[in-house]
């Protein structure tokens, strides 16, 4: 049985992601102002470049290399570089072609909020909604009868074990991770925008490499090399540095 407390905590990251997105808009609306077009294009850009284009690449790569978990270092490098290339080049394309009138600090902040905010909302929905449904099916004793013909038995057993063993703390960690990740997305948006303004593509490449470095431990966690606590602590430190960067870089605009 999945406890009622755990099920309640499964909803926390979803609610938090919406509040975080809206709260950042309200917060920066007072501090810097918000530009609507960059905010919207940031959200759309995340969906197009990461949830469509990057996912297509992942499907192709994983179909051809099904034993990727046997090579965690290479998998980590690939995952980090793929995320960095699609996300940072995506920002560069949008700032260069569609946001020519928004090359200021407010435009960069707005774009970053859109990109990071919709990331938080979509990821929490994609992760938590299935877990909530699985939890209800497990408690009703109908997980196997409902999904048995659609999901391989070993995979179904893995899903069941995961949902049963992940306690409330795991879901609270999701909220902490998303909080810091949004500020990193804002920081990356400002770095790329500075590259566009100064006409230095090297800034974009720095952002790609930095993004890959940040995502590398996450990929290692996915294949079971390091614990979630190491990843969360690492992301928290980087998130705090991103907040400091966002504040200090304003003078560059």
N, C-alpha and C positions, 0 to 999 in steps of 0.2 A: 504493500500500500504506500502511496505517496501521501505524506501528511498534508492536512489542510493548510498548515503554516507555509510549507514549501510551495504549494500551489498559489497561495496569496502572494508570496514573494516573487513568483514568476511574472506577475503582472507589474511589479515595481519598475523593472527596466523599461518596459513599454511606456508607462506613464511618465517616467523620468525623461525619456528621450524627447517626448513632445514638449514637456515643460522646459527642457534645456534649450531646444530650438527656439521656442517662443521667448524664453527668458533672455537669450543672447540678443535677439532682435530688439527687445525693449531696452536692455542694458546699453547696447551700443547706439541705439537711437538717441539716447540722451547724451552719451559721451562724444560720439563722432558724427552721428547722423547715419541713416541707412539709405542706400540707393537700391531701388526696387529691381531694376533690370539685372545688375550683377547678382543680386540675391537669388533671383529666379534662374538665371543661367548657371549659377554655381550648383544649384540643386539638379537641374537638368543635365549639366555636364557630368556630375558624379554618376548619374544613372547610365548615361550613354557610354562613357569611357570605362567605367569599372564594372557595371552590371551587365553590359552587353558586349562591348568590344573585348575587354579583358577576359570575360568569362568564356568567350569563343576560343581565345587562345588557350585557356586552361583546359577546356574540353579536348582540344586537339592534342595538347601535350600529354595529358593524363591518359588519353586513349592509347597513345603510342608508348608511354612509359608507365605502365600500371604498377610497377614495383618501385615507385618513387620513394616510398617510406624506407626502403633499404639504403637510400643515399641521402640522409638527412641534411648534410652540409650543402650538397648540390641543390636539394629541394629548397632549402632556406635561401640560398643565393638566387635561385630562379624566382621564387615567390616574392622576395624583396625587390628584385630588379623589375619584374613584371608590374608590380604595383607602382613603383616609382616612375617607370616610363609612361604608363598609361595615364596616371594621375597628373604628373607634372607637365607632360606634353599636352594633355587635355587642357590644363589651365592656360598654357602658353598659347594654344590655338584660339581659345575663346577670348583671352585678353587682346590678342593681336588682331583678330578678324571681326569680332562681334561687340567688343567693349572698348572701342577706341576713345570714346568720350568719358571713360570712367577710370582713367589712369591716375587716380589719387588714393590717398590713404583710406578714405571712406569707401571707395569702390573696392579696394582690396579686402577690407574688413567685411563688407557686405557679401562679396563673392565667397570668402572663406566660411562665413556663417552658413550660407546656402549649401556649400559643398559638404561641410562637416555636419551641419544640422540634419540634412536629409540622410546622410550616411548613418547617423545615430538612430534615426527613426526606422529606416529600412532594415538595418541589421538587427535591431531589437525585435522587430516584427517577424523577420525571417527565422530567427533563432527561437524566440520565446513562444510564438503561436503554435508551432508544431509540438514543442515540449508540453505546453498546456493541454493540447489535444491528446497526446500520448499519456499524460498523467491521468486524465479522466477515463481513458480507455483501460488503463492498468487497474484503476480503482474499481471499474465496472466489471473487470475480469473478461474483457472482450478484445484485448489488444491482438491476440493471436487470431481470433476468428474474424476480426475486421480486416487486418492487414496481412494475414498469413498467405493469401494467394497472390499478393502484390509485392511483398518484400521477402528476400531470401531468409531462411530461418536463422542463420548465424547473425545476419545483420539485424534482424528483429530482436534477437537475444541481446545484442549489443546496445540497441536503443533502450530496451527495458532496463538493463543494468545501469546505464548512464542516468536515466531519469530517476531511478530509485536511489542512486547513491549521491546525486548532486543535492546538497542541502541548501537552505536559505542563503548561506554565505556566498555560494557560487553566484547566485543571481544578483546579490548586492555588489559583487565585484564587477559585474557587467555595467552597472551604473557608474562606478568610479572610472572604469576604463574609458567609457564614452565621454565622460566629462573632460578628461585630459586630452583625448583624441581630437575633440573639436578644436581645441586651442592649437594643436599641432597642425590641423588643416588650415586654420586661419594664418598661421605663421608661414606655411608653405605657399599659400596664395600670395602673401606679401613679398616673399622672396622672388617668386616667378614674376610678379608684377614689376618689381624693381629691375629685373633683367630686361623686361620689355621696355620700360621707360629709358633705361640707360643703354639699351641696344647691346646688351651683353648676354649672349646665349649661354655663356659659362655659368651664369646664375641658375639657369634652368637645369644644367647638368649637375651642379652642386645639390640642387633640390632633389634630383633623381637619386643620386648616391646617398644623400642623407635619409631619404625615404626608405631606400633599400636597407640601410643600416638599422633603422627603427623597426622595420618589419621582419628582419632576419630572426630575432628570438621568437617572434610570434609563430613563424613557420616551424621552428624547432619544437615549440610547445605542441603544435598540431600533430607532430609525429612522435610525441612522448619523450623527447630528449630532456626538456627542462620543465619545472613545475609552473603552475599558473601564478604562484606567489612571486616567483622571480620575474615573470613577465609583467605582472601588475606593478611591482615596485619599480622596474625599469621604465615603464610607460609613465608612471607618476612623476619620476624625476624629469623625464623629457618634457612632460606636460608643463611642469613648473618653469622649466627653461624657456618653453615656447611662450608662456605668459609674459615673462620678462622681455623676451625678444619683441613681442608685439608692442609692448609699451615703449621700448627704447628705439625701435626702428621708425617710429612716427616722424622723427626729425629728418629722416632721409627723404621724405616726400615733400 
